[in-house]
Amino acid sequence: MRKRIVVGDEESAIWDGEPPRRHAWYMRQMNKLADRPTRGTPLLLALLAWPTLAMCAASAGEPAAVKLKQVTDAAFEHSVQLTEARNAEELKRGSGLLWIEALPENERAAAFAQLKRGEVKMEKLETQENGEAIRCPGGMIHHWVGLIFVPHARLEDVLGILEDYDRHSVYYAPDVAQSRIESRDGDHFRVFLRFRRQKVITVVLNTEHDVQYYRDAPERAHSRSSAVRIAELENPGKSDEREKTPGDDGGFLWRMETWWRMEERDGGVYVESEVASLTRNIPTGLGWMIGPFVMSIPKESLTFTLEATRKAVESHHAGR
């Protein structure tokens, strides 16, 4: 089943204890020294250097490559199978296909109004089995769903952007640095996307995706995308650029599965994207550096993707 997760201060979950206390101490000392420029100069210089030294120390001891374990991959695959079954059941039903339609009436009306104002509606999900969360030893499963409304658009406008993979590096820059269609057979695509993601650290990934689109009705469509290969790059953009062995790398993205739904109604198109991804656990002592990436990037990337999709559709529509 799909369970809604109420997300409060998400940043509070990405630290592993010590860094926030250090940061608070650092800020208190900086404030105390602000009015004591003479006696406090040596300590002030030391405090100013602390963040840089911390970053250098972390860089020198970057999290070692971590192997994707079979038990971790199997746990994610089981979660995907359950999510796949739930998606199939909802699509077969053929109504109430947007996640906000399951909200209580007052919340649902407010959510539709927010969409009409151009907002992105996001929800953190958790796929459960028998009322229990899927355990994922050695890794973390990130599961989000997002929804936008594109006014004055047609279903074919949205599909035209999503299927134009050769220009995804334009539509979705800077998150997508390179893109191309490797093969196409009707509504079935094999595509290459180079992701560039930055949050305290920068990670560049070469990815290959298997994508199938389905026309469910004149006003509805959906697609299913699986990342069949994900390789982290070492020294991206340099002469010695090379791919790390998939599954034996920094663990910033091991698996990625995506479900899209599109429905034309209310004078535009609703576009929903659900993404489940698998990353490494946060290494002890490096939560301040790794935590922001693995915890917040999934939500931020999906939000950016939906906003960029709307912008591309609207630009394309305005240019006709």
FENRAZI-V201357 format. One record per residue. N is the residue number from 1. RES is the residue in one letter. SS is DSSP state (hx for helix, st for strand, lp for the rest). PHI is phi in degrees with one decimal (* if undefined). Layout:
n=N res=RES ss=SS phi=PHI
n=N res=RES ss=SS phi=PHI
This chain:
n=1 res=M ss=lp phi=*
n=2 res=R ss=st phi=-101.1
n=3 res=K ss=st phi=-113.0
n=4 res=R ss=st phi=-75.5
n=5 res=I ss=st phi=-115.9
n=6 res=V ss=lp phi=-80.8
n=7 res=V ss=lp phi=-107.0
n=8 res=G ss=lp phi=-99.1
n=9 res=D ss=lp phi=-81.8
n=10 res=E ss=hx phi=-63.9
n=11 res=E ss=hx phi=-61.5
n=12 res=S ss=hx phi=-65.0
n=13 res=A ss=hx phi=-92.8
n=14 res=I ss=lp phi=-99.7
n=15 res=W ss=lp phi=-96.2
n=16 res=D ss=lp phi=-113.6
n=17 res=G ss=lp phi=109.9
n=18 res=E ss=hx phi=-68.2
n=19 res=P ss=hx phi=-55.0
n=20 res=P ss=hx phi=-60.1
n=21 res=R ss=hx phi=-65.9
n=22 res=R ss=hx phi=-62.0
n=23 res=H ss=hx phi=-63.4
n=24 res=A ss=hx phi=-63.4
n=25 res=W ss=hx phi=-60.7
n=26 res=Y ss=hx phi=-58.4
n=27 res=M ss=hx phi=-67.7
n=28 res=R ss=hx phi=-63.6
n=29 res=Q ss=hx phi=-67.0
n=30 res=M ss=hx phi=-61.2
n=31 res=N ss=hx phi=-66.2
n=32 res=K ss=hx phi=-63.4
n=33 res=L ss=hx phi=-83.9
n=34 res=A ss=lp phi=-58.6
n=35 res=D ss=lp phi=-101.1
n=36 res=R ss=lp phi=-129.1
n=37 res=P ss=lp phi=-67.1
n=38 res=T ss=lp phi=-87.7
n=39 res=R ss=lp phi=-65.6
n=40 res=G ss=lp phi=-89.5
n=41 res=T ss=hx phi=-58.6
n=42 res=P ss=hx phi=-59.3
n=43 res=L ss=hx phi=-67.3
n=44 res=L ss=hx phi=-60.9
n=45 res=L ss=hx phi=-63.1
n=46 res=A ss=hx phi=-64.7
n=47 res=L ss=hx phi=-66.2
n=48 res=L ss=hx phi=-64.0
n=49 res=A ss=hx phi=-79.8
n=50 res=W ss=hx phi=-55.5
n=51 res=P ss=hx phi=-61.9
n=52 res=T ss=hx phi=-65.0
n=53 res=L ss=hx phi=-62.8
n=54 res=A ss=hx phi=-63.1
n=55 res=M ss=hx phi=-64.5
n=56 res=C ss=hx phi=-64.2
n=57 res=A ss=hx phi=-63.2
n=58 res=A ss=hx phi=-66.4
n=59 res=S ss=hx phi=-64.8
n=60 res=A ss=hx phi=-66.0
n=61 res=G ss=lp phi=-116.3
n=62 res=E ss=lp phi=-54.2
n=63 res=P ss=lp phi=-52.4
n=64 res=A ss=lp phi=-62.2
n=65 res=A ss=lp phi=-55.2
n=66 res=V ss=st phi=-124.9
n=67 res=K ss=st phi=-84.2
n=68 res=L ss=lp phi=-73.3
n=69 res=K ss=lp phi=-82.0
n=70 res=Q ss=hx phi=-61.1
n=71 res=V ss=hx phi=-66.9
n=72 res=T ss=hx phi=-69.2
n=73 res=D ss=hx phi=-63.5
n=74 res=A ss=hx phi=-65.7
n=75 res=A ss=hx phi=-64.0
n=76 res=F ss=hx phi=-65.0
n=77 res=E ss=hx phi=-61.8
n=78 res=H ss=hx phi=-64.8
n=79 res=S ss=hx phi=-61.9
n=80 res=V ss=hx phi=-64.6
n=81 res=Q ss=hx phi=-61.6
n=82 res=L ss=hx phi=-66.9
n=83 res=T ss=hx phi=-65.7
n=84 res=E ss=hx phi=-61.5
n=85 res=A ss=hx phi=-64.1
n=86 res=R ss=hx phi=-64.8
n=87 res=N ss=hx phi=-62.0
n=88 res=A ss=hx phi=-62.1
n=89 res=E ss=hx phi=-65.0
n=90 res=E ss=hx phi=-66.8
n=91 res=L ss=hx phi=-67.6
n=92 res=K ss=hx phi=-64.6
n=93 res=R ss=hx phi=-63.5
n=94 res=G ss=lp phi=80.1
n=95 res=S ss=lp phi=-143.6
n=96 res=G ss=lp phi=59.3
n=97 res=L ss=lp phi=-81.8
n=98 res=L ss=lp phi=-89.8
n=99 res=W ss=hx phi=-62.7
n=100 res=I ss=hx phi=-71.2
n=101 res=E ss=hx phi=-72.0
n=102 res=A ss=hx phi=-91.7
n=103 res=L ss=lp phi=-75.8
n=104 res=P ss=lp phi=-56.9
n=105 res=E ss=hx phi=-54.0
n=106 res=N ss=hx phi=-64.0
n=107 res=E ss=hx phi=-65.8
n=108 res=R ss=hx phi=-63.0
n=109 res=A ss=hx phi=-62.5
n=110 res=A ss=hx phi=-65.6
n=111 res=A ss=hx phi=-65.4
n=112 res=F ss=hx phi=-63.0
n=113 res=A ss=hx phi=-64.6
n=114 res=Q ss=hx phi=-65.5
n=115 res=L ss=hx phi=-61.8
n=116 res=K ss=hx phi=-65.0
n=117 res=R ss=lp phi=-86.9
n=118 res=G ss=lp phi=94.9
n=119 res=E ss=lp phi=-81.9
n=120 res=V ss=lp phi=-104.0
n=121 res=K ss=st phi=-96.1
n=122 res=M ss=st phi=-116.2
n=123 res=E ss=st phi=-147.6
n=124 res=K ss=st phi=-84.9
n=125 res=L ss=st phi=-115.8
n=126 res=E ss=st phi=-145.4
n=127 res=T ss=st phi=-78.8
n=128 res=Q ss=st phi=-118.5
n=129 res=E ss=st phi=-131.8
n=130 res=N ss=lp phi=55.1
n=131 res=G ss=lp phi=78.8
n=132 res=E ss=st phi=-116.5
n=133 res=A ss=st phi=-67.2
n=134 res=I ss=lp phi=-75.1
n=135 res=R ss=lp phi=-74.5
n=136 res=C ss=lp phi=-132.5
n=137 res=P ss=lp phi=-62.2
n=138 res=G ss=lp phi=86.6
n=139 res=G ss=st phi=-157.3
n=140 res=M ss=st phi=-130.8
n=141 res=I ss=st phi=-98.5
n=142 res=H ss=st phi=-113.7
n=143 res=H ss=st phi=-137.8
n=144 res=W ss=st phi=-135.2
n=145 res=V ss=st phi=-131.3
n=146 res=G ss=st phi=-134.1
n=147 res=L ss=st phi=-143.3
n=148 res=I ss=st phi=-132.5
n=149 res=F ss=st phi=-124.3
n=150 res=V ss=st phi=-110.4
n=151 res=P ss=st phi=-68.5
n=152 res=H ss=lp phi=65.7
n=153 res=A ss=lp phi=-95.8
n=154 res=R ss=lp phi=-111.0
n=155 res=L ss=hx phi=-55.7
n=156 res=E ss=hx phi=-65.2
n=157 res=D ss=hx phi=-64.0
n=158 res=V ss=hx phi=-67.5
n=159 res=L ss=hx phi=-60.6
n=160 res=G ss=hx phi=-60.7
n=161 res=I ss=hx phi=-75.6
n=162 res=L ss=hx phi=-62.2
n=163 res=E ss=lp phi=-85.7
n=164 res=D ss=lp phi=-87.8
n=165 res=Y ss=hx phi=-65.3
n=166 res=D ss=hx phi=-62.3
n=167 res=R ss=hx phi=-112.1
n=168 res=H ss=hx phi=-63.3
n=169 res=S ss=hx phi=-68.5
n=170 res=V ss=hx phi=-90.6
n=171 res=Y ss=hx phi=-63.7
n=172 res=Y ss=lp phi=-114.3
n=173 res=A ss=lp phi=-67.0
n=174 res=P ss=lp phi=-90.2
n=175 res=D ss=lp phi=-61.7
n=176 res=V ss=st phi=-108.3
n=177 res=A ss=st phi=-88.4
n=178 res=Q ss=st phi=-142.4
n=179 res=S ss=st phi=-157.0
n=180 res=R ss=st phi=-165.5
n=181 res=I ss=st phi=-86.4
n=182 res=E ss=st phi=-88.7
n=183 res=S ss=st phi=-162.0
n=184 res=R ss=st phi=-147.8
n=185 res=D ss=st phi=-136.3
n=186 res=G ss=lp phi=65.9
n=187 res=D ss=lp phi=-93.3
n=188 res=H ss=st phi=-106.0
n=189 res=F ss=st phi=-123.6
n=190 res=R ss=st phi=-122.4
n=191 res=V ss=st phi=-129.9
n=192 res=F ss=st phi=-112.3
n=193 res=L ss=st phi=-134.5
n=194 res=R ss=st phi=-101.0
n=195 res=F ss=st phi=-91.5
n=196 res=R ss=st phi=-126.4
n=197 res=R ss=st phi=-127.5
n=198 res=Q ss=st phi=-132.0
n=199 res=K ss=lp phi=-164.0
n=200 res=V ss=lp phi=72.7
n=201 res=I ss=lp phi=-116.9
n=202 res=T ss=st phi=-112.3
n=203 res=V ss=st phi=-126.5
n=204 res=V ss=st phi=-117.7
n=205 res=L ss=st phi=-130.7
n=206 res=N ss=st phi=-90.2
n=207 res=T ss=st phi=-132.1
n=208 res=E ss=st phi=-123.0
n=209 res=H ss=st phi=-128.9
n=210 res=D ss=st phi=-104.2
n=211 res=V ss=st phi=-128.1
n=212 res=Q ss=st phi=-125.8
n=213 res=Y ss=st phi=-104.8
n=214 res=Y ss=st phi=-132.2
n=215 res=R ss=st phi=-93.5
n=216 res=D ss=st phi=-84.1
n=217 res=A ss=st phi=-165.2
n=218 res=P ss=lp phi=-54.5
n=219 res=E ss=lp phi=-109.7
n=220 res=R ss=st phi=-135.6
n=221 res=A ss=st phi=-152.8
n=222 res=H ss=st phi=-147.5
n=223 res=S ss=st phi=-143.0
n=224 res=R ss=st phi=-133.5
n=225 res=S ss=st phi=-126.0
n=226 res=S ss=st phi=-124.4
n=227 res=A ss=st phi=-78.7
n=228 res=V ss=st phi=-88.2
n=229 res=R ss=st phi=-152.9
n=230 res=I ss=st phi=-133.7
n=231 res=A ss=st phi=-129.1
n=232 res=E ss=st phi=-74.9
n=233 res=L ss=st phi=-97.3
n=234 res=E ss=st phi=-103.8
n=235 res=N ss=lp phi=55.5
n=236 res=P ss=lp phi=-61.5
n=237 res=G ss=lp phi=83.0
n=238 res=K ss=lp phi=-103.4
n=239 res=S ss=lp phi=-64.3
n=240 res=D ss=lp phi=-101.0
n=241 res=E ss=lp phi=-57.7
n=242 res=R ss=st phi=-152.3
n=243 res=E ss=st phi=-88.4
n=244 res=K ss=lp phi=-78.4
n=245 res=T ss=lp phi=-65.5
n=246 res=P ss=lp phi=-54.4
n=247 res=G ss=lp phi=83.0
n=248 res=D ss=st phi=-136.6
n=249 res=D ss=st phi=-150.4
n=250 res=G ss=lp phi=-73.4
n=251 res=G ss=lp phi=75.4
n=252 res=F ss=lp phi=-77.8
n=253 res=L ss=lp phi=-159.5
n=254 res=W ss=lp phi=-97.5
n=255 res=R ss=st phi=-139.1
n=256 res=M ss=st phi=-154.4
n=257 res=E ss=st phi=-128.1
n=258 res=T ss=st phi=-135.3
n=259 res=W ss=st phi=-125.4
n=260 res=W ss=st phi=-110.5
n=261 res=R ss=st phi=-133.8
n=262 res=M ss=st phi=-134.1
n=263 res=E ss=st phi=-140.6
n=264 res=E ss=st phi=-90.5
n=265 res=R ss=st phi=-172.7
n=266 res=D ss=lp phi=58.7
n=267 res=G ss=lp phi=79.3
n=268 res=G ss=st phi=-176.1
n=269 res=V ss=st phi=-129.0
n=270 res=Y ss=st phi=-87.1
n=271 res=V ss=st phi=-124.9
n=272 res=E ss=st phi=-118.2
n=273 res=S ss=st phi=-132.1
n=274 res=E ss=st phi=-117.0
n=275 res=V ss=st phi=-129.9
n=276 res=A ss=st phi=-118.0
n=277 res=S ss=st phi=-135.2
n=278 res=L ss=st phi=-124.1
n=279 res=T ss=st phi=-131.0
n=280 res=R ss=st phi=-68.6
n=281 res=N ss=lp phi=-71.4
n=282 res=I ss=lp phi=-82.3
n=283 res=P ss=lp phi=-64.2
n=284 res=T ss=lp phi=-59.2
n=285 res=G ss=lp phi=88.7
n=286 res=L ss=lp phi=-118.1
n=287 res=G ss=hx phi=-59.5
n=288 res=W ss=hx phi=-64.4
n=289 res=M ss=hx phi=-98.6
n=290 res=I ss=hx phi=-84.2
n=291 res=G ss=hx phi=-53.3
n=292 res=P ss=hx phi=-57.0
n=293 res=F ss=hx phi=-71.2
n=294 res=V ss=hx phi=-73.4
n=295 res=M ss=hx phi=-90.0
n=296 res=S ss=hx phi=-100.3
n=297 res=I ss=hx phi=-59.8
n=298 res=P ss=hx phi=-55.8
n=299 res=K ss=hx phi=-67.9
n=300 res=E ss=hx phi=-64.6
n=301 res=S ss=hx phi=-65.1
n=302 res=L ss=hx phi=-67.2
n=303 res=T ss=hx phi=-60.0
n=304 res=F ss=hx phi=-62.3
n=305 res=T ss=hx phi=-60.2
n=306 res=L ss=hx phi=-67.2
n=307 res=E ss=hx phi=-64.4
n=308 res=A ss=hx phi=-67.7
n=309 res=T ss=hx phi=-62.8
n=310 res=R ss=hx phi=-61.1
n=311 res=K ss=hx phi=-61.8
n=312 res=A ss=hx phi=-66.4
n=313 res=V ss=hx phi=-64.1
n=314 res=E ss=hx phi=-65.3
n=315 res=S ss=hx phi=-65.9
n=316 res=H ss=hx phi=-64.8
n=317 res=H ss=hx phi=-66.2
n=318 res=A ss=hx phi=-69.9
n=319 res=G ss=lp phi=-84.1
n=320 res=R ss=lp phi=-82.2
